[in-house]
Amino acid sequence: MWPPSLIEPVFRPPSEASSLILQLTLGCSWNRCTYCAMYRSKDFGIRPVKEVIEEVRSAAGVPGIRRVFLADGDALAAPFEVLAEVLAEIKERLPEVQRVGIYGDSRSILKLGTERLSRLKDLGLGIIYFGPETGDEATLKAVIKGATVERQLEAARVVREAEIKLSMMALLGLAGVEGSERHARATGRFIAAAQPTYAAALTVTLVPGTEMHDVWESGAFQLPDRWGMLQELQWMLEEMEDYRGPFHANHASNYLPLKLRLPRDRESAIALIREVLESRDEGRLRPEWSRGL
């Protein structure tokens, strides 16, 4: 049972690169977003808790385990009792673990609520990775996110009140060329209102087999080019005057890697983006061959 067997594909946030990954759920509880193909090959399901508990026990005594990540997409959708049992086992069997992380969306966060999330925090849940992707109502509807801006803001508030760290992700380019500025500015305002512990902007990638790719292929959807993506990042930052915390745009998908602390670095980052946009110097951008999901 060691190392734990994983049913591919498996995804985790970049910051969980050295974590022990335990699959609590399979697939994504929503799995309808038009841009995402991560879990199209899996039906959502909750693994038998006994199997997960056995994997935790098999990890006892293995040196160097400081963090655990509970997969798959939106593992927070598992029943509260299952989450609590697995976290309690990790806490007991792996006492050197400093933090447990998990993906969660607005539905699972709001279903649990502040009180039960606080209880999960006491059992070791340290961070929730939440991808609202946009703060624009029209874009949320177009990509079939299954949530409203209001509910996503409420979910952020619930996590903050439970005193669990919240890592929030947005997607540049999600509204295409037509909705580019509207999406970017609304998303910047959303992040400032949500006040997550960490915020990040990734760049949308068209993936064959998704509805967004099909619409793009038909010519009905135009994705911003590299300069358009940079312009979105500038617009987003312009609306984030009130956000305080780390803001990263240094994912492998991003053209101009930025690692910022806001508000300290906001004005200099905006000035840098403007300079690059004016120069159109491709040498300052990450080359296309080195970009990835």
N, C-alpha and C positions, 0 to 999 in steps of 0.2 A: 504493500500500500504506500510505499515511499519510493520516489516522489509521487504525489497524488496524480492520478490519471486525469487528463483533461480531454473533453470532447471539443474538437476544433470546429470552427475557428474560435480563438479566444482573444479578447481585446482587454487592454488595461491602459490607464492613463500613463503618460511618460514618467510622472513622478513615482509610479509604483513599479519601476523597472527592477528593483531588487527585492520586491515583496514576494512572499509565499502566496501563490494564487490558489484559492479554493473555490470550486464551482458550486455555488449554492443553488443557482438556478441555471436553466439552459435557455438561450435565446433572449428575446426582448418581449416584455409584456405588451407593448404597443405594436411595434414592427410595421408601421404604416407610413412612416415619413418618406416623402417622395425622393429624397436625396440620399438615403442610407441603404446600404446593402450588407451591413455588417452581419446581420443575423437572419438573412433571408433563407438560409439553408436549414434553419432550426425552428421547430415549434416550441413555443414557450412552455416551460414546465419547471416544477420545483423538485430538486433531487431528493431522494429519501434521506431524511435527516441522519439516520443511523450511518449511512455511507460517509457523509461529511464529517460526522463526529469521529468515525474511525480514522479518517485522513488526518484530522487534528491530532488524535492520539499517536498516530504513526510519526508525526513531526516532533513529538516531545523528545528532547535530547539532541535534536539536530542543531548544531551550533550556527550562530549568525542570523537567526530569524528575528528581525526587529520589527518588521511590518507584515501585515496580512492584507490581501485584497480579496474581497468576496465578489466573484463574477457570477453570472454573465451581465448582460445589459439589464439595468434596473433590478438587480438582486434585492433591492429594498422592497420590491413588490411581494416578496415572500411573506407569509403570515408572521405576525409579531412574535408568536410563541416559538416559531422556528428560528427567527433571527436571534431571539433572546437565548435560546438553548445553545446555538452554535457559538455566540459571543461568550457565553458563560464558560463553555468548554475551552475556548481559546484562552480566556483569562486564567483558567485553572491550570491547563496543561502547558501553556507557553507563556510563562510569567515574564520572559524577557521582551515580549512583543510590546512595543511602545504605542502602536496605533493600528487600528483596523479601518480600511477604506472600503467604499462601496459606491456603485453608480445608483442614482435615484432620479426619478422625474417628478413632476408636480403632483401627479396622481398618487404615487406611493407615499410621497412626503405628507400630503394633506390627509391621506387615509390614516396614517399613523398619528399625526398630530404632535403637538409640543410635548405633552406629558409622556407618551410612550417613547418618543425619540430621546427624551431626557433619560429614560430608564435604559435605553440602548447605549447612550453615552456612558452611563455609569458602568456598563458591562464592557466598555472598551471601544465602542464606535467613535472614531475620532474625526473622520472627514467624509463628506458626501460630495461626489462629483455630479454636477447638475448641468445639463446642456439645454438651456432655453433656446439657444441659437439666434434668436432675434427678439427685439422688443417692439416689433411692428405687428400690429394686429392683422393687417392684410397679408403679410408674409407668413405668419403662423398658419393662417387659414389655407393659403395657397400650397404650402408644403405638407399639409395634413398633420400638423404637430399634435393636434388633439388637445390643445390647451389655449387659454386666453392669456393676455398680458396680465390681467388682474390676478388670475389664479397662480401664475408663475411668480409674481411679486409676493403673493400670500405664502407660497411655498418657501421662498427665501426668508421671509419673516419668521416662519415656524422653525426653520433650521437655526436661525440666529438665536431665537428665544430658547431653544434647547441647548444652546452653547456648544454646538457641533460646528467644526470648521466647514465652510462651504466654498467649493471650487466651481466657478461658473464659466461656461464656455459659450462663445458666440461664433457664428460662421460668416466670414466675409463672402460676399457674392451671392448670398442665398436668394435675394430678390431679383437677380439678374440685372441687366443694364437699366431696364425701365424703372425698377423700384430701388435702385442703388442708394441714392442719397436719403430717401425716406427711411429705408431699412437701417442704414448706418447711423443716422442721427437718432432715430428712435431707440436703437440698441444701446448707444452711448448713454442716453437718458435713463434707460432701463437699468443698466449696470449701476449707475450712480444712485438710483432709487433703491435698488436691491441691496447694495453695500455688502457683497460677498467678501469672504476672507481673502480669496484669490480670484482674479478674473483673467481670462485669456481669449484671444481672437485667433481662430484657425481660418483656413481658406477652404471654401467648398471645392470638392473634387468631383467631377462628373464620373459616375461609376456605371459601366454597362450593366443593364438589367434593372436599373432603377427607372421610375417614372420620369424623373427630372432629365435623365440622360435621353430617354425616348423623345421628350418634348424638345430638347436641344437639338437632337438629330433631325427632327422634323422641320427645324428652323423657326419654331414658335417661341423659343426661349434663347436669349443671348446672354452668355456669361461674360462679366467684365474681364478685360485682359489684365495683365500684371499691373499696369498703371491705374486701371480702374479699381483694382483691389487695394492698391496703396491709397488712392483717393478716399475709398471707404474708411480705411483705417484713420486717415486724417479727420474725416467728418466725425467718426466715432469719438476720437479723443477730444475734439472740440466740444462735445456735449458732456464730457466726463469731469467737468471742473470740480464737482462735489464728491467724486469718488476718492476714497483714501485707502490705499493698499497696493499690493503688487499687481501689475498688469503685464502679461506676457503675450507677445506676438512672435515667438521664436520657435513655434512648432515647425516640423519638417515641411509642412504645406505652405508656409509663409514665404513671401518673396524677399522681404526686408526684415530680418530677425531683430526683434526689439525685446529687451527685458527691462521693464520700467518700474519705478516706485512712484506712485501718484499720491499727491499732486506734484511732488518735487520735480519729476522728469517730464511733466506733461508739455510744457511750452517748448523745451528743447527738442522733444520728439516730433512735435508738430512742425517745428522749423526744419528739422532734418527731412521729414517726408516731403515738405514743400520744395526743398532744395533738390531732392532726387527726382521729384515729378517735373520740375522745371528743366533739369539737365537731361532727363531721359537717358541717363548713363546706365546701361544694362550691366556694366561691370560691377555696379554696387548692389546688384540683386543676386539672390541665390539662383544659380543656373537651373534651368528646367529639369535637367537630368538628375539633379540631386534632391528634388522635391519629392515628397511622398505623403501618404495618408498618415 
